[in-house]
Each structure stands twice: as structure tokens, then as C-alpha cells.
Amino acid sequence: MGKGGVVIRVFGAETQRLRGVTLTLLRPEKELEVEAKDFYELVADMRERYRNTPNKVIVVAETGRAPGEAERTATISTLEHSFLLFPEPARLKAIYIARGMDSGIKRELSGLERIEFREPVYVYQGSIDFEEDVELVILETERGVKVISRHMLKR
């Protein structure tokens, strides 16, 4: 197995409130390309380096692998909250918010509000909370879509 390059991306986490939804968003802080020594040793170095630095997500991704070889990626998080907003760090394109209306026995959705993101903002893990009238949130990313409903938060 040949040694290739490695890209290290560092994100800073912040909590934002958007139309009744409070969630953790990641903003890119730094991107480095380094010559790979041992991939797992580099991951261990990054874990140690950021161990006492709160609110960071670090992605270590191997590049330049030979065709047919699996790419290796490791994600290190120093976030306190552990709700999985998306399976891997992904650039957020838009958030859709569905509010509910009481109609007697059940609640009905009243349409979707869309919040679009033009600047580079990512989601991965963190916290999410809804105001009382929000029933669900749809996170649209460059890597797919995730629906988070009110009942998923009540565990």
C-alpha cells in the first residue's frame, strides 16, 4: 500500500437559532494538506492535539489512493452534545421547517419554510431543539437529506 496525501479539515461548532429551531452548525476554520505518514498515527496525533479544544470537528481524509483501494476517513469530535444530525460532516444547502397545527385529535403540518445557506456551513453532530409549534426539520445537504422529527428528540 503506497503512501498518499492526507487532507485535514478543522471545523468550529456554533449554536444558531433559525426561525424556531436551534441547532449546531459547523464552520470551516482550516484545511491542510500533509504528506501521509501512517494514517492511523496521524489520526491519533490529531485526536491528541485537539483533545482539550472544545467545539471542534476534525476530518482526516486520505487522498491519492490507487484505483480500487478504499479511501480512509476519520472524524474526531470534541463536541459535548452527541445527537447525530448527519452521518458524516456534510455541507448544508437548506433547512426546511414544518410547523404543526392542532386540529383536535392530531396535529397537521402547515407547510414548509425554507432557509437556504450560501456560505459554507456544515452539519454533523451536536444539539438540536424545536420551539413548541415545530414538528420536524429537514436538513438538505450535498450528501443527502435527513428528516428529524419532534418525537426523535424525546428519548
C-alpha positions in Angstrom: 0.0 0.0 0.0 1.6 3.3 -1.1 1.6 6.4 1.0 -0.5 9.3 -0.4 -1.5 12.7 0.8 -3.9 13.5 3.6 -6.3 16.4 3.9 -7.2 17.6 7.4 -10.2 19.8 7.7 -11.0 21.6 11.0 -14.4 23.0 11.8 -15.6 25.2 14.6 -19.1 24.5 16.1 -21.6 27.1 17.0 -25.2 27.0 18.1 -27.6 29.0 15.9 -31.3 29.8 16.3 -33.2 29.9 13.0 -37.0 30.5 12.9 -37.8 28.4 16.0 -35.0 25.8 15.5 -31.8 25.8 17.5 -29.0 23.6 16.2 -25.3 23.1 16.0 -23.7 24.3 12.7 -20.0 23.8 11.7 -18.0 26.5 10.0 -14.7 25.6 8.2 -11.7 27.1 10.0 -8.7 25.4 8.5 -7.7 23.0 5.7 -4.3 21.4 5.5 -2.8 19.0 3.0 0.0 16.9 4.5 2.2 14.1 3.3 0.9 10.9 4.8 3.0 9.1 7.3 1.0 6.3 8.9 -2.7 7.3 8.5 -3.7 5.9 11.9 -0.8 7.6 13.6 -1.8 10.9 12.0 -5.4 10.4 13.3 -4.0 9.7 16.8 -1.9 12.9 16.6 -4.9 15.0 15.6 -7.0 13.4 18.4 -4.3 14.3 21.0 -3.7 17.8 19.5 -7.4 18.8 19.8 -8.2 16.7 22.9 -8.7 19.8 25.2 -10.1 22.1 22.5 -13.9 22.3 22.8 -16.4 22.6 19.9 -14.2 21.3 17.1 -14.8 18.6 14.5 -11.7 17.4 12.6 -11.9 15.3 9.4 -8.8 13.4 8.4 -9.2 12.0 4.8 -6.6 10.1 2.8 -6.2 11.2 -0.8 -4.4 9.8 -3.8 -5.2 6.1 -3.2 -4.7 3.6 -6.0 -7.8 2.7 -8.0 -9.8 0.0 -6.3 -8.5 0.9 -2.8 -10.9 2.2 -0.3 -10.5 5.7 0.9 -9.9 6.1 4.6 -11.6 8.9 6.5 -11.7 9.5 10.3 -13.8 12.1 12.1 -12.8 13.4 15.5 -15.3 15.4 17.5 -14.8 17.4 20.7 -18.5 18.5 20.9 -20.3 17.9 24.1 -23.6 17.1 22.6 -23.9 13.9 20.7 -27.1 14.0 18.7 -26.2 12.8 15.2 -27.6 15.4 12.9 -26.0 13.7 9.8 -23.9 10.5 9.5 -20.7 12.5 8.4 -19.8 16.2 8.1 -21.8 17.5 5.1 -22.3 20.9 3.6 -25.7 22.2 4.4 -27.7 23.6 1.4 -31.0 24.3 3.1 -33.2 23.6 6.2 -36.9 23.0 5.8 -39.1 23.6 8.9 -42.6 22.1 9.2 -44.9 23.6 11.8 -47.8 21.8 13.3 -51.4 23.0 13.9 -53.8 21.4 16.4 -56.8 20.0 14.7 -58.5 18.2 17.5 -57.1 14.8 18.0 -53.9 15.1 15.8 -51.6 17.8 14.6 -51.4 18.6 10.9 -48.4 20.2 9.1 -48.9 23.7 7.9 -46.4 23.8 5.1 -42.6 24.1 4.9 -40.4 27.2 5.5 -37.1 27.0 3.7 -33.8 28.6 4.9 -31.1 28.5 2.3 -27.3 28.6 3.0 -25.0 30.2 0.5 -21.9 30.4 2.8 -20.1 27.1 3.6 -21.9 25.7 6.7 -21.8 22.0 7.6 -23.8 19.7 9.9 -22.6 16.5 11.7 -23.3 16.1 15.4 -24.4 18.5 18.1 -27.6 19.7 19.5 -31.0 20.5 18.0 -34.1 21.8 19.7 -37.5 22.9 18.3 -40.0 25.5 19.5 -43.3 24.1 20.5 -45.0 24.6 17.1 -42.2 23.0 15.1 -43.0 19.3 14.2 -40.0 18.4 12.0 -36.9 19.7 10.3 -35.4 18.5 7.0 -31.7 19.0 6.6 -30.7 19.1 2.9 -27.0 18.6 2.4 -24.7 18.0 -0.6 -24.6 14.3 0.6 -28.3 13.7 1.0 -31.3 14.6 3.2 -32.1 13.8 6.8 -35.5 14.3 8.5 -35.6 15.0 12.2 -39.0 14.9 13.9 -40.1 16.1 17.3 -40.5 12.6 18.6 -36.9 11.7 17.7 -35.8 14.4 20.3 -37.8 12.9 23.1 -35.7 10.0 24.1 
